[in-house]
């Protein structure tokens, strides 16, 4: 456990965020490796099918993680306040309610997959394989929910290293299965989806075993295994807003994917490849934001308000440093990176399109670095409405800009649409922060 209410803010944030970033890198490396294996051994149609299914599954995953992030904020507050009973009750409530929700999502997703793909305007020549892939991945929703709830419990007490170990193991397992079953034995895209679901189940099982054996003080006791209605209400107030916020981006991506699909299979394949690089930029930035959230929530629970501002400044500096790293890598290696994802006929055109997109994003990645930092601050302060409003603004404008720019500029216009949404989001969030700080200073002076 890591008590963030004492000691250096920089040290706590590094110790917390670095394992999360490493875990996300491994998860993203798996996602990239999966796409590389599919593109190299099955073909660009399969790569395009995965790209068409990805926004839908991201919607499900981020909705689940949104609820568990909201629950994690509450658990961090209880830990900071030294209230172990409430922490355990919150974990039990999240697990039980999440199980019901994720099972319903899996069943409905499998039933309505054809309609979802028609709404996305998925081309007829890849419709069948996309439907098979998406239906199988829906099966993994309960495993994703179970793992995210347990990981939120561990992270709320400052333990970000243990979830990292589980992510590393499941990612390596997934890649090895893909190499054997797809690369060596020539199975199709259904195998790629099945190995993903299997790896999700393994990570959930490992998290459960670890919690029982190594951290019994966090395990709900027999009488605590029930849905606590007052806690569920608080969880839903935090989690539903966060889930809606988390769901906004994949909903936007589904709409953007519809515009991408109209540009043809080459652009679809290129966009699927470059969004993997987008993930390498943005998701580790979200890891730093999670560190900011946990740091602020623990100190808010302990009523150590003087530490909150220092922790936020430290987090923003970490976000800026990560942009320098990822921007440099993208600028230097964008063409070789894209070329990893596709081979054979049409590969040169796909690579050229992807490289064009990443040339612009090299600069633009600084924008989500700061939007994520401010999101982490507001989430830790319990101001979920501000995080939701900022995300709604960013997502809706990104979709509008894509509709306007993509038909005229192609994949290059999608990059500028991203930048436009992030800029407006910052223009919304930054003034609110300074107004809040000014108000507090006025209260202190009075």
Buried (B, 14 or more C-beta within 10 A) or exposed (E): EBBBBEEEBBEBBBBBBBBBBBBBBBBBBBBBBBBBBBBBBBBBBBBBBBBBBBBBBBBBBBBBBBBBBBBBBBBBBBBBBEBEEBBBBBBBBBBBBBBEBBEEBBEEBBEEBBEBBEEBEBBEEBBEBBBBBBBBBBBBBBBBBBBBBBBBBBBBBBBBBBBBBBBBBBBBBBBEBBBEBBEEEEBBBEBBBBBBBBBBBBBBBBBBEBBEEEBEEBBBEEEBBEBBEEBBEBBBBBBBBBBBBBBBBBBBBBBBBBBBBEBBBBBBBBBBBBBBBBBBBBBBBBBBBBBBBBBBBBBBBBEBEEBBBBBBEBBBBBBBEBBEEBBEBBEEEBBEBBBBBBBEEBBEBBBBBBBBBBBBBBBBBBBBBBBBBBBBBBBBBBBBEBBBBBBBBBBBBBBBBBBBBBEEBBBBBBBBBBBBBBBBBBEBBEEBBEEBEEEEEEEEEE
